[in-house]
Amino acid sequence: MGKDFETVLILDFGSQYTQLIARKTRELGTYSEIHSYNTSIEKILDLNPGGIILSGGPQSVYSDNAPFPDKKLFSCGIPIFGICYGLQLLVHFLGGRVTASKEREYGRSFLVINDNSCIFNGFRPNEKTAVWMSHGDRVDVIPEGFSAMAKTDNSPYSAIADKARKIYGVQFHPEVAHSERGKEVLENFLVRVCGFSKTWSVGSFIEREIKKIRKQVGNKKVICALSGGVDSSVVASLLGKAIGRKTKALFINNGLLRKNEEKEVEEVFNNGYNFDLISVDAAGSFLASLKGITDPEQKRKIIGREFITVFEEKAKELGDIEFLAQGTLYPDVIESVSFKGPSSKIKSHHNVGGLPENMKLKLIEPLRELFKDEVRELGRLLGIPDEIVDRHPFPGPGLAVRILGEITEERLTILKEADAIITDEIRAAGLYSMIWQAFGVLLPVRSVGVMGDERTYENVCVLRAVSSVDGMTADWYKIPYETLEKISSRIINEVKGINRVVYDISSKPPSTIEWE
């Protein structure tokens, strides 16, 4: 069955901007979900969306492997908005013609509005507005029943409409900031075409989720993984608000945490929260299980299994526990299954792909519909302190995926010390809140150095810092040279075992934020 609130469905055809469409629609007060382009019409109707957005994509509609949706999509009666490839797709399916453009249009263009109704409501007739283009094909003939709404010098049909069937398409990307009034175009589709009332908000999500949790859990207890990061802290607090002390927040010291993290978490959550905090020191068993393991996927699977083993043992001790809650977010779900399906999976996400099939506990993931910035907003509404809400993301497998190669006590100690210095200096420079994530990575290579007139052959530490909105895409952060110098100098002088610090200047894509 569909959602109990208004939903716009985004069909993903491989655009780098798909998640941005989702975030923009939510900012505009409409809940959105991303689904694969090949979702069946039966599934689409079951989801009961009030509108459908077709994302852009890198393919041509004439490519051998062009992604096509279910053919019944355009006759299902649901309002449709095609963006870039989505426009070309609906033209191709409905009897128009798409051809290779003589001149590829990429970057800033100027759109001239022919028809200032519907999606261009609020624009002036013949108004020029800057938009962001990214296409090699263009529409030459529009299907019967469609009219032209806007054009550019290179693209005569940059926006088209079949108003009777509520099918619209634009060649540009309204979801990106470079399209000056793109947000208005999206809002017009959502409000004027689909009739959405813009009632989605994180605040409204809280009440809905509380009711859902109470109905799902009943009188049973829920065991919750609490790491001290914003995601798990929000999960525990939300569960506490919903079912009170039936929430058993289990903090597991797996030995893979940052320096002094176990003490900090216990200090914050031991008092003032409506859930029971249970601390378990399982560092020995985790490290023993990881001995000799170097493959990153294997590490994730082992850590996932160890977590579940501890949870199930504690669940038996506590009694009446049927559920495990964890902080899976929407980008975790999207990233684990690409638009082409599981065969193109980037990695097993620590919250999605690392759980054993025979797990006895039922899973609750109250945040799996939210982006990171929405979770932070939710945390503030729940009264969680800023030092937790604004904390940089930390992977579920912890330092295991920041130590490339085998995990040992010695290598953990080295990275913990280096990572603490990075955080200290980032905070001292006033950069912490400006950076999405900053951390150290220990490489499985050694380099030659000279310290105290003696030759050294020690470890290499990578400094990784990125800016992002939700972790789906990220740019490397330009830390000032003075701060980089302080970080490097302190690590090399204070951390025994490191004699070289390097700076990662790759963005996502093509790289990921974490190294493993």
HUZI-V144064 format. One record per backbone hydrogen bond with DSSP energy under -0.5 kcal/mol. CO is the residue of the C=O (numbers start at 1). NH is the residue of the N-H. Records with the same first field share a line. If there is no record, write none. Layout:
BEGIN
CO=NH, NH
END
This chain:
BEGIN
6=31
7=50, 51
8=33
9=11, 53
10=12, 35
11=13, 55
12=37
15=18
17=20, 21
18=22
19=23
20=24
21=25
22=26
23=27
24=28
25=30
26=29
29=200
31=8
33=10
35=12
36=39
39=70
40=44
41=45
42=46
43=47
44=48, 49
45=48
47=3
51=9
52=81
53=11, 55
54=83
56=13, 15
60=63
63=66
70=73
71=74
72=75
73=76
79=52
80=168
81=54
82=170
83=86
84=87, 88
85=89
86=90
87=91
88=92
89=93
90=94
91=96
92=95
97=140, 141
99=138
104=106
105=135
107=133
109=111, 131
111=113, 129
112=114, 151
113=126
117=120
118=121
120=123
124=127
127=113
129=111
130=180, 181
131=109, 133
132=173
133=107
135=105
136=101
138=99, 140
141=97
143=146
147=161
149=114, 115
150=158, 159
151=112
155=152, 158
158=171, 172
159=149, 150
160=169
161=147, 163
162=166, 167
166=80, 168
167=162
168=82
169=160
170=84
172=174
173=176
176=179
178=180
179=182
181=185
182=186
183=187
184=188
185=189
186=190
187=191
188=192, 193
189=193, 194
190=196
201=205
202=206
203=207
204=208
205=209
206=210
207=211
208=212
209=213
210=214
211=215
212=216
213=217
214=218
217=220
221=322, 323
222=248
223=325
224=226, 250
225=227
229=233
230=234
231=235
232=236
233=237
234=238
235=239
236=240
237=241
238=242
239=243, 244
240=244
243=246
244=247
246=222, 248
247=249, 276
248=224, 250
249=251, 278
250=226, 252
251=253, 280
252=254
253=282
256=399
258=261
260=264
261=265
262=266
263=267
264=268
265=269
266=270
273=275
275=277
276=249, 278
278=251
280=253, 282
282=286
283=287
284=288
285=289
286=290
287=291
288=291
290=293, 407
294=405
295=299
296=300
297=301
298=302
299=303
300=304
301=305
302=306
303=307
304=308
305=309
306=310
307=311
308=312
309=313
310=314
311=315
312=316
313=317
314=318
315=319
320=221, 322
322=362
323=223
324=364
325=225
326=328
329=333
330=334
331=335
332=336
333=337
334=337
335=346
338=341
341=338, 344
342=345
347=349
349=352, 353, 354
356=359
362=324
364=326
365=368
367=330, 370
370=330
371=375
372=376
373=377
374=378
375=379
376=380
377=381
378=382
379=384
380=383
385=388, 389
386=390
388=391
395=398
397=400
398=401
399=402, 403
401=516
402=404, 442
406=408
408=412
409=413
410=414
411=415
412=416
413=417
414=418
415=419
416=420
417=421
418=422
419=423
420=424
421=425
422=426
423=427
424=428
425=429
426=431, 432
427=430
431=434, 435
432=435
436=393
437=466
439=464
441=443, 462
442=404
445=460
447=458
449=456
451=454
454=451
456=449
458=447
459=499, 500
460=443
461=502
462=441, 464
463=504
464=439
465=477
466=436, 437
467=475
474=508
475=467
477=479
480=484
481=485
482=486
483=487
484=488
485=489
486=490
487=491
488=492
489=493
490=494
491=495
494=496
495=498
497=459
500=461
502=463
503=505
507=511
508=474
END
